[in-house]
Amino acid sequence: MRRREFIAGGLAAAWPVATRAQQLERIARISVLTGADAPETDGNMPAFLQALQQLGWTEGLNLRVDMRRGDGDAEQIRRHAVEMAALAPNVILTSGTASMGPVLQATRVVPIVFVNVADPVGAGFVSSLSRPGGNATGFVQFEYSLSGKWMELLKQMAPSVTRAAVLRDAAITSGIGQFAVIQAVAPSIGIEVSPINVRDSSEMTRAVATFTQAGDGGLIVTASALSAFHRDLIVSLAARHKLPAVYYRRLHVDRGGLMSYGP
């Protein structure tokens, strides 16, 4: 099945031979789940709804959109995923790796479209990029090779840096993959890397403080829902310890971070 047929089928399946008047008698349902709160999410929703309207789907007329946020809480995300699957929507839209996994576990029947996922194949969400298979398809956030660029940029803007703390979520496939690329590039640039988990704010705060004691350090923040959720804390830690930092998205720069490089 081709991608366009898959996505369109999620909305059209309920009315295979319906007329326009009959369409208005029933309401299609889209459930939206994000792994963490982010200003871009609210900013993107109007554009999402506008595009749907251009395709003939208007919220309040023939479309209902239910939205949930995970706020970086794994248990809350799982709970929302189960609730959404129980609603039996026509399509589920997920944003981020943290939300995609629980949704796929909750349903293998409802069509799922994902965005902001770094490695859907490695995470086991789809069989391949060209032929996703199953009930999920979507958009890849970036290739892992981009992670090596963060290391290069850190060295370019702060040549004295010889050590880098890499903030990542080790519980997701993309967290492991991003760090692996950074670790592979580090020797050629002359930087020693140390992974720091972003799952617990107190643990992360202590780990960054310990890391900075040796000096000549920098910071790289990899992509994850938790990196977005803890954005204010991460930016404040970089400022407090005077760490030159490279972030994976402008969200952190908008909060006062130094530099971002991403899609």
Buried (B, 14 or more C-beta within 10 A) or exposed (E): EEEEEBBBBBBBEBBEEEEEEEBEEEBBBBBBBBBBBBEBBEEBBEEBBEEBEEEEBEBEEBBBBBBBBBBBBBEBBBBBBBBBBEEEBBBBBBBBBBBBBBBBEBBEEBBBBBBBBBBBBBBEBBEEEEEBEEBBBBEBBBEBEBBBBBBBBBBEBBEEBBBBBBBBBEBBBBBBBBBEBBBBBBEEBEBBBEBBBBBEBEEBBEBBEEBBEEEEBBBBBBBBBBBBBBBEBBBBBBEEBEBBBBBBBBBBBEBEBBBBBBE
